[in-house]
Amino acid sequence: MVTHFDNRINEVLVMPVYVYALLVVVAAVALAGGFGVAYLLLRSRQSDGSHVLELKAQQTLLEAETQAKEKLLEAKEDAVKVRTAAEQEAREYRAQSQQIEKRLLQKEENLDRKGEDLNRRERELGNQQKALDEIKAKLEESYRQQEKELQRVANMTRQEAQGILMAQVEQDLRNEVARKVREAELSARDESERRAREIVTESIQRVAADQTAEVSVSVLPLPTDELKGRIIGKEGRNIRALQQATGIDLIVDDTPEAVIISGFDPVRREVARVALNKLIVDGRIHPARIEEIVAKSRQEVLQRVKEEGEGAVLELGLQGLHPEVVRHLGILRFRTSYGQQVLNHSKEVAYLAAMMASEIGADVRIAKLSGLLHDIGKAIDHEVEGSHAVIGADLLQRHSVPAQVVHAVRAHHYDEEPHSIEALLLIAADAISAARPGARRESLEAYVKRLEKLEEIANSFQGVQQSYAIQAGREVRILVKPEQIDDSAAQLMARDIAKRIESELSFPGQIRVTVVRETRAVEYAK
């Protein structure tokens, strides 16, 4: 930019010279013209010899000189003006150029300072990078030294340590999963009603049809199908009278020569069966006769219940029980469980428990009484909510049965922890009676296969030490290795095994999955 202003100033200063030279040329041309004219006039005079022409030529020459001088003066004046204006413009341009040059110098100085700052910072960054590299090298060296020292102290390689860390991380993840599962279970309590309905529905679907039928259905054979119409009566009045009098549903369907008596109360079902059988034999079936026969049948059944209870007590030599206990015991004659009559099962358990008690020196009467009464809750479990073991224990406690018997009955399905020898004997005798081949409606081959499958499913899980299918396959007990399975993992294992059993096995009722984890600390004194 400075060069541009210098060139501009030079152009302004040179311009007056050009103008002056131009004016001189013009004056010279005018003067030359004047001399040319004079020369021509002189030539004319020489040729013509005229004096007048000479005078005119001189005059013309003078005029030409005068005009040339005037033009020259004008040219000088114009040149001075132009030079003055050019010098003024040059001074202005020079002042501007100086200001611009000053600003450029300042910018250049600023750029130099910034460049020096950048260089200084670059040097500082370089020094810092070197310092960081040195620190990094020292840290890496320290890390290698520490790693070597850790390997020496721990007596393991890097890969082994990584394996331990991975196992620890996996264990932490399993604990976190178990915690999340427990939180999910706790939050699910807010939906208890919906979940309860689902559980009941699933339980109903899982219970075998035979088991459902044997608990709630009795079948009365008929001599001919013609009797179905007489049982129903005109516009259904006879069957309605029967249902109202007995409190039991009668189902007359396409089943050939049979009527289905449906209800959860075994005594009422028996009353309805006896009454209907008498009506068929009598032949007179109408509402008044139905009420009369039902009343008589009820008295007969209640008397039979009493006799069955007293007979069981006398058979086992356990006299002195409260009449209500004896009555409820007789009701078990009409109650079945998995095809096994509960009263016969109770007597069998009583005999087994008494024999084992006599062998080991336990209280034979307490063991026998516990065996006979252990399922008494099944006589009223359709009327009272809860486990039949708890229901039976509460019933016995209200009728002054010995506390040892009450405890054994309550604990025979682990509703409370057994803490007496008689209670443990009852648990063993109950399992033996229920597991006896032929005791229930299940073939020996199917029974054995189901127990083997239960143990096979349990043993397929990692960390399982031993597994046992007990209580006729109603429970599987699993012992795990405590160094591999912690408490949280044990909870997850129980859930996973239960899911596997549900998906792979078909079974009546429910199967209890118990995972046992035991830690033992052993030291030797020398």
Residue pairs with C-beta under 8 A, 6 or more apart in sequence:
1 97
1 100
1 104
2 97
2 100
2 101
2 104
5 93
5 94
5 96
5 97
5 100
6 97
8 93
9 90
9 93
9 94
9 97
12 86
12 87
12 89
12 90
12 93
13 83
13 86
13 87
13 90
15 82
15 86
16 79
16 80
16 82
16 83
16 86
17 79
19 75
19 78
19 79
19 82
20 75
20 76
20 78
20 79
22 75
23 71
23 72
23 74
23 75
23 76
23 78
23 79
24 72
24 75
26 71
26 75
27 68
27 69
27 71
27 72
27 75
28 68
30 64
30 67
30 68
30 71
31 64
31 65
31 68
33 64
34 60
34 61
34 63
34 64
34 65
34 67
34 68
35 61
35 64
37 57
37 60
37 61
37 64
38 57
38 58
38 60
38 61
38 64
40 57
41 53
41 54
41 56
41 57
41 60
42 54
42 57
44 50
44 53
45 51
45 53
45 54
45 57
147 158
150 161
151 157
151 158
151 161
154 161
156 164
171 486
174 486
174 488
174 489
174 492
175 486
175 488
175 489
177 488
177 492
178 488
178 489
178 491
178 492
179 488
181 491
181 492
181 495
182 491
188 195
203 510
204 212
206 507
206 508
206 509
206 510
207 508
207 509
208 508
210 339
210 441
210 508
211 338
211 339
211 508
211 509
214 336
214 338
214 339
215 264
215 335
215 336
215 337
216 262
216 263
216 264
217 260
217 261
217 262
218 260
218 261
218 262
218 269
218 270
218 272
218 273
219 255
219 258
219 259
219 260
219 261
220 258
220 259
220 260
220 261
220 273
220 276
220 277
221 257
221 258
222 228
222 257
222 258
222 259
222 280
223 257
223 280
224 257
225 256
225 257
227 280
228 252
228 259
230 238
230 285
231 238
231 239
231 242
231 250
231 252
231 259
231 276
231 279
231 280
231 285
232 238
232 239
232 252
233 239
233 240
233 241
233 285
233 286
233 287
237 287
238 285
238 286
238 287
238 290
239 250
239 252
241 287
241 290
241 291
242 248
242 250
242 272
242 275
242 276
242 290
242 294
243 249
243 250
245 275
245 290
245 291
245 294
245 295
246 268
246 271
246 272
246 275
246 294
247 263
247 265
247 268
248 261
248 262
248 263
248 265
248 268
248 269
248 271
248 272
249 261
249 262
249 263
250 259
250 260
250 261
250 262
250 272
250 276
251 259
251 260
251 261
251 262
252 259
252 260
253 260
259 276
261 269
261 272
261 273
261 276
262 269
263 269
263 272
264 382
265 382
265 383
266 331
266 334
266 335
267 301
267 302
267 305
267 331
267 334
269 334
270 301
270 334
271 294
271 297
271 298
271 301
272 294
272 297
274 297
274 300
274 301
275 290
275 293
275 294
275 296
275 297
275 298
278 293
278 296
278 297
279 285
279 289
279 290
279 293
282 289
282 293
304 330
304 333
305 327
305 330
305 331
305 333
305 334
306 326
306 327
306 330
307 330
308 329
308 330
308 333
308 343
309 325
309 326
309 327
309 328
309 329
309 330
309 331
310 326
310 330
312 329
312 330
312 343
312 346
312 347
312 372
313 319
313 321
313 326
313 329
313 372
315 347
316 347
316 350
316 351
316 368
316 372
318 365
318 368
318 369
318 372
321 329
321 399
321 401
322 399
322 400
322 401
324 395
324 399
325 373
325 376
325 395
325 396
325 399
325 401
328 376
328 379
328 380
328 395
329 343
329 346
329 372
329 373
329 376
329 379
330 343
331 379
331 380
332 341
332 342
332 343
332 346
332 375
332 376
332 378
332 379
333 341
333 343
335 341
335 342
335 343
335 378
335 379
336 342
337 345
337 375
337 378
338 434
338 440
338 441
338 442
338 508
338 509
339 440
339 441
339 442
340 434
340 439
340 440
340 441
342 375
342 378
345 375
345 433
345 434
345 439
346 371
346 372
346 373
346 374
346 375
346 376
347 372
348 433
349 371
349 372
349 374
349 426
349 429
349 430
349 433
350 367
350 368
350 369
350 370
350 371
350 372
350 429
351 368
351 371
352 371
352 428
352 429
352 432
352 433
353 367
353 368
353 370
353 371
353 422
353 425
353 426
353 428
353 429
354 364
354 367
354 368
354 371
356 362
356 367
356 425
356 428
356 429
357 363
357 364
357 366
357 367
357 368
357 421
357 422
357 425
358 364
360 421
362 421
362 422
362 425
363 404
363 422
366 402
366 404
366 405
366 408
366 422
367 408
367 422
367 425
367 426
367 429
369 401
369 402
369 405
370 404
370 405
370 408
370 409
370 412
370 422
370 423
370 425
370 426
371 426
371 429
371 430
373 392
373 396
373 401
373 405
373 409
374 389
374 392
374 408
374 409
374 412
374 426
374 430
375 388
375 392
376 392
376 395
376 396
376 409
377 384
377 387
377 388
377 389
377 390
377 391
377 392
377 393
377 395
377 409
378 388
378 392
380 391
380 395
381 388
381 391
384 391
387 413
387 415
389 409
389 410
389 411
389 412
389 413
389 415
390 410
390 415
392 409
392 410
393 406
393 407
393 409
393 410
396 405
396 406
396 409
397 406
404 420
404 422
404 423
405 422
407 416
407 418
407 419
407 420
407 423
408 418
408 420
408 422
408 423
408 426
409 426
410 416
411 417
411 418
411 419
411 423
411 426
411 427
412 418
412 423
412 426
412 427
412 430
418 424
418 427
430 471
431 470
431 471
431 472
433 439
434 440
434 471
434 472
434 474
435 447
435 471
435 472
435 473
437 444
437 447
438 444
440 472
442 450
447 472
447 473
450 469
450 473
450 505
450 507
451 469
451 473
452 469
453 504
453 505
454 467
454 469
454 473
454 476
454 501
454 505
454 511
455 467
455 468
455 469
455 476
457 497
457 500
457 501
457 504
457 505
458 464
458 467
458 476
458 478
458 497
459 467
460 500
461 478
461 493
461 496
461 497
462 484
463 480
463 481
463 484
463 485
463 489
463 493
464 478
464 479
464 480
464 481
464 493
465 479
465 480
465 481
466 478
466 479
467 476
467 477
467 478
467 479
468 476
468 477
468 478
469 475
469 476
470 476
470 477
471 512
473 507
473 511
474 509
474 510
474 511
474 512
475 511
475 512
475 513
475 514
476 497
476 501
476 511
476 512
476 513
476 514
477 514
477 516
478 493
478 494
478 497
478 513
478 514
478 515
478 516
479 516
479 518
480 490
480 493
480 515
480 516
480 517
482 517
482 518
482 519
482 520
485 493
485 515
485 517
486 517
487 517
490 515
490 517
491 515
493 515
494 513
494 514
494 515
497 513
497 515
498 511
498 513
501 507
501 511
501 513
505 511
